[in-house]
Amino acid sequence: MLPRSLIALLLQALIVLPPSTHAQPQSASSSATPPIPSPSSILPRPSTRLGINSLTPFTLSNLPSPPVFSIPATDESISITIASCSIDVAFSSTRFFLSNESSIPDPGPDDLEDPGVREIALNSTGVGEWTGPLTQGGFLSVSIGGPSGQQQSFEVAVSSTGPTHTSGASLPLLGDTTSNIALLFSPPFAPPPRIQPTYPNYTLPAANLTFPPEPTDPPNYQLFIAPTSALSSAGIPRTGCALRAAAGGAGTEMRLLSSEQSEGMWLRDEAEGWRWQWLVQGLAPSTNYTAFAVLDGTKVSDEIMFSTKSGGFACPLVHSLPYCPRTAYAIPMDPPPAPGIAHDASTLPATLTDPLLSYLTNFTTSLLTHPCGRDLYSPLVTCSDCQEAYRKWLCTVSFPRCGEPRPDDPSVAGNTPTTNSRRYSPSFLNSFRSFASFSNTNTQPQQPLSALLPQSTTTPPRNQFWPSFTSPYSVLLPCLETCTAVDRACPVMLGFKCPIPRFTASLSYGVGFVDSGEEGEESQGKGIVGTASDQWGNVWCNAG
């Protein structure tokens, strides 16, 4: 089949041929030879214009006729993205074609051989994208496969600043969960400028941190959360418009929370930046959930997954502590006074926080006896890094973290070990919770267990200032790396030492999950899983 651009030229050539000698003579009253029509007047004209930097929603049942949209010419590189907004509707029969040639204003499948025509196909997440020049403008057409797709809806975005719908958001972050509440954070944004102190006026932050001013124009993040089973069965594209539609359905368990519904912004880590934080209530116990971050209503992050605790889980959440900004998890403490649902700096007893602030102040005073900023004790780290690492370690060991075994954990009563896992007795786990616990001669793969240590109501707490707690619980031990980070970052004259991985460390730390437990830098990140937690809800030790 000839390209349509060639057909248009042939039509024009036929029009300008001289009249046949057999044609009837014109009468005196007839007008002169009619004007030659241009190719664009022969072919159908698009009736709808898509502006640059526009976002336009459409439903296939009310598309213009013909279903073609024109895009103005521009010297800038243009990104055109198409997002499926329909729930439980397959888009396989609907196709989108783009032409950047004025001679093909209604592109379709038959025009794909022409170099100026391409198809914008939707991927598995429901998004299609094209980026390139449109110096002469362009035309976007929609080919509807059949009547079954008439209720399908979608968004078309034309942008000169990059793809509008393509995922650009990093992952949200899980703080922790209780049986019916989840503490979640948006991806980080707007890290404040970090000014390293210099000699001779080398000063370090106070024990009770003072945060810089919050960003005046923070990004528009939303948090989508849904039961994993409901999400997987609903057939929802991973697009902002589809998630909005799913969360707006009657009786749905899916939610789309705005930043106005959050607890505000929080600076967990200056190097990362600020985050919105949400306390999501009304969740079901012992249930798997999936969450996405949605930026500007269009960019959807990859998913994170997590599980709520069982109905008998008694530990409340704690968050928003200026002296321990990364502490955001469940702790073994009585709940805060009503109507509070989680602890923060205003509800913790002074008998607990005053000693912690004193420890950090005294450590900083001792650290500053070293000529910080003048005499370098390391080419890699400074006194500022030392104080930051010590703060993280002190908060992790001062605030014990409650945890629960996974439902498939062989240590849970009633579970039967599979051929790929072993059942460990509590005494064995308590005394040998290191990398050696999982290095065995069994050639079959083995599931690592979280560093959980059961605590009865009579077990003395690690922190002598910790208030009594009337419910038994399991403590998730701190990662040994929170301790070794201080050892590496601080001057030797402070005398900070960590227990040895092969011997006593496993009594009070989770060992071998992040680093391998061997001596030397080559062991870093070479542990069983190489991390303290992952995006799928696994938490092996408390990294603060």
N, C-alpha and C positions, 0 to 999 in steps of 0.2 A: 504494500500500500504506500502511495506517495505521501511524504510529509505534508501537513496542512499548509505550511508556509509556501511550498512549491505550488500547491493547488491554487492558493490565493493569487500568486503571480500569473498563473495560466489564465485565471478568470479575468484578470486585468488586461492581459494581452488580447483575449477574445473580444473584450468590450471595445478596444480601440481599433479593431480591424475595420477597413472601409466597407460601406454597404455593398451588398451583392448587386450585380448588374440586373438581376431578375427582380429586384425589389420594386414595389409600387412607387410611382413618382409622388413627391409630396405636393399637396395642394397649396394654393397660395395662402390659405389661412393657417396652414400648419406652422409651428414654431421652428426655430433652428434646431440643429442636432442637440439632443439633451446632454447635460454635463456628464462627464465620466465619473461614476461613483468610485470612491476609494475602497480598498479591501476591507477597512474597518467598518464601512457602512453596509457591506454585504453580509458580514458575520454578525452574530448576536452581540449586543453590548451588555457588559455587566451592570447591574443596577445598584450595587452597594459598594461603598468605598471604605476601606480599612485604613485609618490614619496611622502615621508613624507613632510609636509609643502608645498604642491603644490596646485595650483588652475588651473583647466583644463576645458575649454569650449568645449561643444559637441553639434552637431545637430544630431537628431535621424536618419536622412537620410544618414549620413556618419559614423555611428558607426562601430567599428571593427567587424569582423565576427569570432567567435561568439561575441555578445555584452557583453563581460566580461572584467573586469579590475582587475589586481592583485595588492595587496598592500603588501609591504614588512613587515617582522616581526620586532617588536620593543618591548622593555621592557616598553616603556612609554604608558600612557593612550592616546588613539587616538580618535579624533573627526572627523567624516565624515559627511559633510553637502552637501545637494543637493539643488540647487536653480533653480526655473523655470525662464527662461529668455524670454519666449514667450508672446506676447501681444494678448489678445483676443483668446487664445487657451486653452481649458480645458485639464488638465493633468490627469483626472480621469482614463483614459485608459492606462496610462504608469505607470509601477511599478518598484521599485528598491529593490533588494534583496542582502543581505550581508551574507557571510559565513566566519567563522573563522576556518574551518576544511579543511585540505588539501584533504580529500576524497570527498569533494563537491566543486569542482572548478567552477561549473556553476549553482549556486543556482536559484531556481524558486519557484513558488507557491506550487508545490508538495513536497517541502522540508521543509515547515514551521513547520512540526511536529518534525523535528530534533532540538535539543537544540542549535546547533551551527549555525542555520540559523534564520535570522529575516528580516522583511520587513521594509524599511525606507520609510514611507509614508509622502507625502507632506501635510502640513497643509493649512489652508485657506489663508495664506499669500504667499504660493508658496515655502515654505522651509521645508525640511526634515532633521532630525538630528539623529545621533547615536554616543554615546561616550562609550568607553570601551577598554579592552585589546585586542591586536592582537599579542600575543607572538609568534604565529606560522604563522603570516601573514593572509591575507584574500583575498576574491574575491567579487567583486561587479558586479552584472549583471543587465541588463536593459531588461525589458519585455515590448515590444511595443504592444499596444493593437490593432492597425489596421493601414491601410495606411493613414488615415486622420491625424495621428499624426506625419507623416514623417518630417514635417517642424518645429516641436517643438525643442527648444534649451534649454540647461541647463548648469549649472556649477557644477562641483564636486570639493570639497575641502577636503584635508586630512591634519589634523593639530595636532600637539602635544602640542599646547598652548591654546586649547579651540576652541569652534565652530566658524568657519569663518563667516558664514552667519547669525547666530542667532543675533537678535537685541540686541546690547549692548549699543547703544547710547542713552543718555537722550534726552529730548525734545529740539528742537530749541526754540527760544524766539522771540516773536513779539514785536518790539518797538512800531510802530504805522503805520498808512497809511494816504495817501492823496487820491485824486480821481484816481491817476495813478501811485503812487510810494508807495512801502512798505519798511520799515526799519526792517530788520530781523537779528537775531544773531544765531550763532551756539551754541550747548551745551557748557558748560564751560569746561576748561581744565587747567592744570598746575597752580594751585593756588600758588602764591608766599609765601615764609615763612613769617609768621607774628611774629614779635618780640615785645613783650609787653614792653613798657618803664618802668623803675624802678626808685625809689627814690635813691639818690637825683637828678640824672640827668634825670628827667622825662620830655621828650619833646614830642610834638605832631606834626603831619603833618602840613605843611604850608597851607594857604587858597588855593593857587593854587598848586594842588598836582603834585609831580614829580613821575612818575611811575618807577618801577624797569625795568630792561632790559627785552625785549620780549623773550619768549622761543626760543631757537635756533633750536629746532626740533619739531615744533608744529604738532598736529595730522592732517591728511589729511581729512578735512571735505569738503563735497559738500552740496549744498542746492538745493533740487528739489521743484519746485513750479508749480502748475497747477490749472486752474479753477476747482472747485469742481465738477461741472456738467460733464465736459469733462472727468475727472479722473474716476468718478463712472461709466460712460457708456463705458469706454474703456476696462475694464476687465484686468487691469494691475496688475500682482503680486507685492507684496511689497518686491522686491528684487533689489539690486543695478544694476544688469545687465538688468532687465526689465525696470527700470526707465531710464537707459542710452538709451535703444532702443526707448523708448517712446519720450524722449527729442530730439532724433536725427531724428525723422520722419519729412518728408517734410510738411511744412505748419502747424505744430503743435503749440499749445499755451503753451505747456509744456516746462519747462526749467530746466537744470541741471547746476548750477553755481559752478565753482571751487573757491578755496580760492584765486587764482590769480585774479579772477574777483571781489573780495571783496574790501571793503574800508580799509582792514588791520585788525590787531588784536586790541582789546579794552578791558581794565580792568574795567568792570562795577562795580565789587564787588571783593575785595581782597579775601574774604572768599570763593567765588565761583571759581574764576580764570578767565583766559583770555577767550575771545570769538572772533571768526571771525564775522565781521559785513558786511552786504550787503545792498546796496540801489538798489532795483529792480525797474526798470523803465518800462514804456510801458504797464502798467496794465489797465484793463477796469474799468470805474467807476461803483460803486454800484454792484460789483460782488463778489461772494464768492470764496475764494481760499483755497487750501490745500497745506501744505508744509511738507517736511520730511528733516531730516538731514541724510546724508549718510557718514559713516566713512569707510575709506580705500576702497571705492568702493563696499563694500559687506554688511556692517552692516547698516540697515535702522531703524531709530527711529520710534516711534509712530508719528501719524500725529498731527499737529496743524492746526487750521482753523482761517480764518479772513476774513473781508470784506473791500473792498476799499470804500472810501467816495463817495458821490454824485458828479456830475460834477460841481456843484456850490461851492464846499468846497474850501475856499480861503486860509487856513492856511498852511504854509510850515513846513517841518520837521526841527528839530534841533538835533544834536548829537555831540559826541566827544568833550565834555567840560571837561577839566581836573579838574576844581573846582567843577563841578557837574557831576561826571562820569556816574550816572544812568539816567540822563536826556536824553531821546531819544523819542521824540514824536512831534506832531504838535503844533505849537505855533501861537498866533495871531500877526503876524509881516509880513511886506512886504517881498517878496521873496528876496533871496540874489542876488547880481549882477551876470549876465551871465558870464560864462557858468555854474555857480553853480546851483544846484537843491535843496540843503538843507543847512541850516545854520550850522556852526560849530564855534569854538572859534575865528577863524580869521575874521568872518563876523558880529559878534555881536557888537553893539556900546559900547564904553567905558563908556558912560553915564549910561548904564545898568549894566555892569559887575563890574565897580569899586566900587559902593556902596555895592554890594553883597560880594566882597572880603573883604571890610572894615568891614562889619558886622561879617563875620566869623573870621577875625583876632581879632577883639575886644572881641568876645565871648570867643575865645581861651585864650586870655590874662586874662580875668576874671576867667575862669575855672582854670587856673594854679595858681591862688592865693590860691586855696585849696591845701593842702599838698598831691598832687596826688602820689599814690604809697606808702605813709606812713600811713596816716589816712584813713582807709577804711570807706566809707560812705555806702557801700552795700557789702554783700557777693557775689553778682551775677554780678555786673557791675563795670566798672572802668571809669576814666576820658577819656580814649581813646574811650570807648563805647559811652560816653556822646557826645564827639565832632562828632563822626560819625553819631549819631542820629540827632544831630542839623544840620549838613551839609545836610542830606537827607531832613529834614523838610524845611530848608531855601530854598533849590533849588526847592522843590515842590511848595512852595507858591510864590517864586519869578518868576518862569516860568509857567504862566498859560497854561493849556493844552486844546486845542480845541477838541471838540467832536461832534458827531451827534447821534440822537436817532436811534435805530434799526428800520428797515423798518416795523417790526410788532409792534412797540411801539404804544400804544393807544394814546399817546400824539401827534403823527404825524398827520398832517392835512389829512383828508380823511379816516383814519383808524377807524373802528368801534370796540368798546370794545367787547371782547368775554365774555362769562359767567364766565370765570376764571380771568378776569382782570377788573380794574376800570380805568376810565379816571380822571386824577388829573388836576386841573387848575394850571397854572403857579404860581399864588399867593400861593396856598396851598403847592406846591412843594418847593417854595422858603422859606416858613416860617416853614415847618415841614418835612424836608427831613431826618428824623431819623428813627430808628427802629419802632417807634410808627406809622409811615406812613403806615407800612405794617402789623402791628399787629392789626387785626380787628376781629370782631365777625363773619365775613363771614367764613364759614367752607370750602369753596371751595379754592383750591390752587390759588396763585396769583403770577404773574411774576414781580419780582422787577425791578424797573426802574433805570437806571444809574443816578448818581448825576449830572445832566446837568442843567446849569443855563443860560438862554438866555442873550446875551449881545448886546446891540445896539451900534451904533457908538458914542453915547453920554454918554454911561455908563463909569464912571471913573474906571480905572483899579485898581486892588488890590495893585499892585506894583506901587508906585508913580513915579518911574523912567522908567516905561514901555513906549516905543514910541507909538504914536497914530497909530491906525489901521482903515482903511477906510471901512472895510466890517463888517457887523454884523456876529456874531458867537455864539456858545454855549460853555461855559467853563465847563470842567469836574472838579468838585470840588476835592480838595485833600482829601484823606482818613483821618478821624480824628485820626487814629492810627499813622500817621506820627508825630502828635503832642504829643500824649500820650506816644509814645516811648521815646521822649526827657524827658518828665516829669519823667518817670520811671528810665531813665539811668543817670540823672544828679543830682548833689548835691542840696539839698534843698536851700542852701544859694544863689543859682543863681536866685531863685524866678521865674522859668519858669512855667507858668500855661496854661492850655488848657480850652476852653469853656466847659460848662456842657452839656453832650449829650442830656439830657431831655429838655433843654431850648434853649440856643442861638447857640449851636454848628452847627445846621443844616443850619444856615444862611451862613456859610462860609466853611463848611466841609461836606463830605459825611459820614453819620453816620449810624451805624448799619449793614453795609455790612460785615465787617471783624469780629469785636467784637460786642457783643450784645448791648452795651451801658449801661449795668448795672455796678455798682461799683464792684471792686474786680477782682482778677486774673481769677476767674472762668468764667468770661465773655469772655476771650480771645479766638478768633476763633469760637465763638458761634453766630456770626451774621447771617443775612438772608442767605448768601451764604458762609460765612466763609473765603472769599478771596476777593482781589481787582479785580482779573481777572482770567480767566481760559483758557485752551488750545483750547477752541472752539470759541474764538474771543470775548467773552463777557468781557467788561471792565466797572465796576460799579463805581469806584472812582480812583483818581490818587494817586498811591502809590509811585511815583517817579521812 
